[in-house]
Amino acid sequence: MKTFKFLSFIFFFCALFSQNSLTAQEAVSTNKLWEGIGGKAKWEETHFILFSASGNNVSNFIENPRKFLINRKNGDSRFEGSTSSGDQIVLLFNYKSNKIKKLYVNEVEQTNIENFTIKNFPIISEQFKKDISLLFLPTTLGNKQLKPDDVQQKIVDTEKLTMINVSTTSEVNIRISGKLYFNSDSGRIRRWELDTEDGNVQYMVDNYKDIGAGLILPTTFKSSNDNSKSVTFTTVAAFVDMELSKFSSL
C-alpha cells in the first residue's frame, strides 16, 4: 500500500512538472513572436502602415504593384493601383466596416459607384485581406492563446524551430489555419504552411525589414509548392502620425 501511494505521488508530481513545463513553453513561444518583430508595445503604438505588394493576386483586375495605406485605429484605408484596362484607381474605404467612402478613376471622383461596389470592390477587399494576413502574420499569432499540445520543437534544415498549430482570426477578421515555424532564439518566422480551400500553400519567409521605430516585419513569402501564391512587399513603412486627408480626398 505504501509503495502504491509513493508511486501515485511520483506520477502526480511528474504530471504536474510536465504541465508546468509546457505552460512555460507556451508563454515563451508567444513572447518570442513579439520579440521577433521588435516588441508588442511598438506594434500597439503604430497606427498607420503603408505597404506595396506584388504577387499572390486574387484576380487579373489589379496590376502589380498595388499600394495600401491604413489607419489601424479606425480602419480607414487608401488603395492605389492600376487596372488591367490601364485605369489609375484611388479607392478610399474602411476595412472594418467594409464600406467605400470615395472612388477616383484617373483622378476624377466617381459619383455612380454601384457597379464598382458590386463587381470590383470585393476583389480589392479580398486582395487587401490576403496581403494583411501575411504581412501581419507575426502579430496575429503573437495574440494567439497557445495550448501546450500546439507547440513542438523541430529541426528543419539544421535549424532549431518551434512549430505551432494555428487556428485563429487575423486583424482583418478572416480565419487562418496551418503550421507556423519560427526560430526558437530570434522569434522570426521561417516557414508558414497555410491551409486554404484549394489546398495547402507552403511559404518560406525571409527578408525582414525595419519599417520604422524599430518595428520589424517579414517582406518576402516565397511559396515552394505554388509560385503564383508568392508575394513580395517591396515597400513597408510605419507611422505614428499621418495627414488624415489621405483617407478623405485625392
Secondary structure, 3 states (H helix, E strand, C coil): CHHHHHHHHHHHHHHHHHHHHHHHHHHHHHHHHHHHCCCHHHHHHCCEEEEEEEECCCCCCECCCEEEEEECCCCEEEEEEEECCCCEEEEEEECCCCEEEEEEECCEECCCCHHHHHHCHHHHHHHHHHHHHHHCHHHHHHCCCCCHHHEEEEEECCEEEEEEEEEEECCCCCEEEEEEEEECCCCCEEEEEEEECCEEEEEEEEEEEEEECCEEEEEEEEECCCHHHCEEEEEEEEECCCCHHHHCCC
